[in-house]
């Protein structure tokens, strides 16, 4: 497995509006998508960040720690290696557009994800 860097970060926040305002207005991140229960922002290197409200049921398994996505060449291949090492994956692999990702639980109990982008 070749981990290329961090490509995504997700935050579930009880202070949803204030957290969005901080990253948008104070940190200057560009909003690329906005729904009632999530806001997606982009970094200048094309990395992404999503902020989820407590009402977002799709991410209710997120803990209070930020969830980071590790960019890999192939999520499926990386998952096979990690499962062989005893890593617990959560739910099923997901994809949207050119991205594929899968969440897993680290040894510290926090949630992380693997993500890859098709060329």
JOGI-V595843 format. One record per residue. N is the residue number from 1. RES is the residue in three letters. SS is DSSP state (helix for helix, strand for strand, loop for the rest). NEAR is the number of other ideal C-beta (glycine too) atoms within 8 Angstrom. Layout:
# JOGI-V595843
{{N,RES,SS,NEAR} {N,RES,SS,NEAR}}
This chain:
# JOGI-V595843
{{1,UNK,loop,8} {2,UNK,loop,5} {3,UNK,strand,7} {4,UNK,strand,7} {5,UNK,strand,6} {6,UNK,strand,9} {7,UNK,strand,11} {8,UNK,strand,13} {9,UNK,strand,12} {10,UNK,strand,14} {11,UNK,strand,11} {12,UNK,strand,12} {13,UNK,strand,11} {14,UNK,loop,4} {15,UNK,loop,6} {16,UNK,helix,12} {17,UNK,helix,6} {18,UNK,helix,8} {19,UNK,helix,11} {20,UNK,helix,10} {21,UNK,helix,9} {22,UNK,helix,9} {23,UNK,helix,11} {24,UNK,helix,12} {25,UNK,helix,6} {26,UNK,helix,7} {27,UNK,loop,7} {28,UNK,loop,6} {29,UNK,loop,10} {30,UNK,strand,6} {31,UNK,strand,9} {32,UNK,strand,7} {33,UNK,strand,7} {34,UNK,strand,6} {35,UNK,loop,6} {36,UNK,loop,5} {37,UNK,loop,8} {38,UNK,strand,13} {39,UNK,strand,11} {40,UNK,strand,11} {41,UNK,strand,14} {42,UNK,strand,11} {43,UNK,loop,9} {44,UNK,loop,4} {45,UNK,loop,4} {46,UNK,loop,6} {47,UNK,loop,10} {48,UNK,strand,12} {49,UNK,strand,14} {50,UNK,strand,12} {51,UNK,strand,14} {52,UNK,strand,15} {53,UNK,strand,11} {54,UNK,loop,8} {55,UNK,loop,6} {56,UNK,loop,11} {57,UNK,helix,5} {58,UNK,helix,5} {59,UNK,helix,10} {60,UNK,loop,7} {61,UNK,loop,7} {62,UNK,loop,9} {63,UNK,loop,7} {64,UNK,loop,3} {65,UNK,loop,6} {66,UNK,loop,6} {67,UNK,strand,13} {68,UNK,strand,9} {69,UNK,strand,14} {70,UNK,strand,12} {71,UNK,strand,11} {72,UNK,strand,14} {73,UNK,loop,8} {74,UNK,loop,7} {75,UNK,helix,13} {76,UNK,helix,8} {77,UNK,helix,10} {78,UNK,helix,13} {79,UNK,helix,13} {80,UNK,helix,8} {81,UNK,helix,9} {82,UNK,helix,12} {83,UNK,helix,9} {84,UNK,helix,6} {85,UNK,loop,6} {86,UNK,loop,5} {87,UNK,loop,8} {88,UNK,strand,6} {89,UNK,strand,11} {90,UNK,strand,9} {91,UNK,strand,7} {92,UNK,strand,4} {93,UNK,strand,9} {94,UNK,strand,8} {95,UNK,strand,7} {96,UNK,strand,4} {97,UNK,loop,4} {98,UNK,loop,5} {99,UNK,strand,10} {100,UNK,strand,11} {101,UNK,strand,14} {102,UNK,strand,14} {103,UNK,strand,12} {104,UNK,strand,14} {105,UNK,strand,11} {106,UNK,loop,8} {107,UNK,loop,3} {108,UNK,loop,4} {109,UNK,loop,6} {110,UNK,loop,9} {111,UNK,strand,13} {112,UNK,strand,12} {113,UNK,strand,14} {114,UNK,strand,14} {115,UNK,strand,14} {116,UNK,strand,13} {117,UNK,strand,8} {118,UNK,loop,6} {119,UNK,loop,3}}
